């Protein structure tokens, strides 16, 4: 039996399958462009594929470092390995949330949660659907535990 998502322990990270979907998304443009570069020259195509593989690896590392925590007053996003970044979004400034799922994300059991505020938007990629539902419901309920 599946347990409900607990907002008290709400550190959310992308699932391994969600990270795999993000890497597939990052790899697709390179896979489409590679034949054209191999047509120009074998070594040019090899260098391009090596560079694109490095880019996909960077996407995977960045997805591994992503953590979102929901506090009583803020939504805090942590990401980055060499240059860690912390983004703090006040809960009262969040205007809407959108859960985005593609067929590939559905197979992976993950989704993308988009958070909108005046002047910016944040994306929480590859997180479990039940976590996204609970976080978006809590953010949009206007609950302030002060």
C-alpha positions as CSV (number, residue, x, y, z in Angstrom):
1,X,0.0,0.0,0.0
2,X,1.3,3.4,-1.0
3,X,1.9,5.8,1.9
4,X,0.8,9.5,1.5
5,X,3.4,12.2,0.9
6,X,4.5,13.8,4.1
7,X,5.0,17.6,3.8
8,X,6.9,17.8,7.1
9,X,9.7,15.8,5.5
10,X,9.4,17.5,2.1
11,X,12.9,17.3,0.7
12,X,12.1,16.3,-2.9
13,X,14.7,15.1,-5.4
14,X,14.4,13.8,-8.9
15,X,13.9,10.0,-9.1
16,X,16.6,8.0,-10.9
17,X,14.1,7.3,-13.7
18,X,13.2,11.0,-13.8
19,X,16.9,11.9,-14.2
20,X,17.1,9.3,-17.0
21,X,14.2,11.1,-18.8
22,X,16.0,14.4,-18.4
23,X,19.1,12.9,-19.9
24,X,17.1,11.5,-22.8
25,X,15.7,15.0,-23.4
26,X,19.2,16.5,-23.4
27,X,20.5,13.8,-25.7
28,X,17.8,14.1,-28.4
29,X,19.0,17.3,-30.1
30,X,22.5,15.9,-30.3
31,X,21.3,12.6,-31.8
32,X,19.4,14.6,-34.4
33,X,22.4,16.8,-35.3
34,X,25.1,14.1,-35.2
35,X,24.5,12.6,-38.6
36,X,24.9,16.0,-40.3
37,X,28.2,16.5,-38.6
38,X,29.4,13.0,-39.5
39,X,28.5,13.9,-43.0
40,X,30.9,16.9,-42.9
41,X,33.8,14.7,-41.5
42,X,34.3,11.6,-39.3
43,X,36.4,13.4,-36.7
44,X,34.1,16.4,-36.6
45,X,31.2,14.0,-35.8
46,X,33.3,12.2,-33.1
47,X,34.3,15.5,-31.4
48,X,30.7,16.7,-31.5
49,X,29.4,13.4,-30.0
50,X,32.0,13.6,-27.2
51,X,31.1,17.2,-26.4
52,X,27.4,16.3,-26.5
53,X,28.0,13.3,-24.2
54,X,29.8,15.6,-21.8
55,X,26.8,18.0,-21.9
56,X,24.4,15.1,-21.1
57,X,26.7,14.1,-18.2
58,X,26.5,17.7,-16.8
59,X,22.7,17.5,-17.0
60,X,22.7,14.2,-15.1
61,X,25.1,15.6,-12.4
62,X,23.0,18.8,-12.1
63,X,19.8,16.7,-11.7
64,X,21.5,14.6,-9.1
65,X,22.3,17.7,-7.1
66,X,18.8,19.1,-7.2
67,X,16.8,19.3,-3.9
68,X,13.6,21.2,-3.2
69,X,12.4,21.8,0.4
70,X,9.1,23.2,1.4
71,X,9.1,25.2,4.6
72,X,6.3,27.0,6.4
73,X,7.1,30.3,4.7
74,X,9.4,29.4,1.7
75,X,10.1,27.0,-1.1
76,X,13.9,26.5,-1.2
77,X,15.7,25.1,-4.3
78,X,19.3,23.8,-4.0
79,X,21.3,22.8,-7.0
80,X,24.8,22.6,-8.3
81,X,28.0,20.7,-7.4
82,X,31.0,22.9,-8.2
83,X,29.0,26.2,-7.8
84,X,26.1,25.4,-5.4
85,X,23.0,27.7,-5.8
86,X,20.2,28.3,-3.3
87,X,17.0,29.9,-4.5
88,X,14.4,30.9,-1.8
89,X,10.9,31.6,-3.1
90,X,8.5,33.0,-0.5
91,X,5.3,31.0,-0.5
92,X,3.0,34.0,-0.5
93,X,4.5,35.2,-3.8
94,X,3.7,31.9,-5.7
95,X,0.8,32.6,-8.0
96,X,0.3,29.2,-9.7
97,X,1.7,25.8,-10.2
98,X,1.5,23.5,-13.2
99,X,2.2,19.7,-13.2
100,X,3.6,18.7,-16.6
101,X,3.8,15.0,-17.7
102,X,4.8,13.5,-21.0
103,X,4.3,9.9,-21.9
104,X,7.9,9.2,-21.2
105,X,7.6,10.9,-17.7
106,X,4.5,8.9,-17.1
107,X,6.3,5.6,-17.8
108,X,9.1,6.8,-15.4
109,X,6.5,7.6,-12.7
110,X,7.7,11.3,-12.6
111,X,6.6,14.7,-13.6
112,X,7.8,18.3,-13.9
113,X,6.4,20.8,-11.5
114,X,6.4,24.4,-12.7
115,X,6.1,27.2,-10.1
116,X,5.1,30.7,-11.2
117,X,5.7,33.9,-9.3
118,X,5.7,37.5,-10.4
119,X,8.9,38.0,-12.4
120,X,10.1,34.4,-12.4
121,X,9.3,30.8,-12.7
122,X,11.0,27.7,-11.3
123,X,11.0,24.2,-12.7
124,X,11.2,21.1,-10.4
125,X,12.1,18.3,-13.0
126,X,11.7,14.5,-12.6
127,X,10.0,14.5,-9.2
128,X,7.5,11.9,-8.1
129,X,3.9,12.7,-9.0
130,X,2.6,12.3,-5.5
131,X,5.2,14.8,-4.2
132,X,4.3,17.3,-6.9
133,X,0.6,17.0,-6.1
134,X,1.2,17.5,-2.4
135,X,3.6,20.5,-2.9
136,X,1.4,22.2,-5.4
137,X,-1.7,21.7,-3.2
138,X,0.2,23.1,-0.2
139,X,1.6,26.1,-2.1
140,X,-1.8,27.1,-3.6
141,X,-3.8,26.5,-0.5
142,X,-2.3,29.7,1.0
143,X,-1.5,27.9,4.3
144,X,0.8,30.0,6.4
145,X,1.8,28.3,9.6
146,X,2.8,31.5,11.4
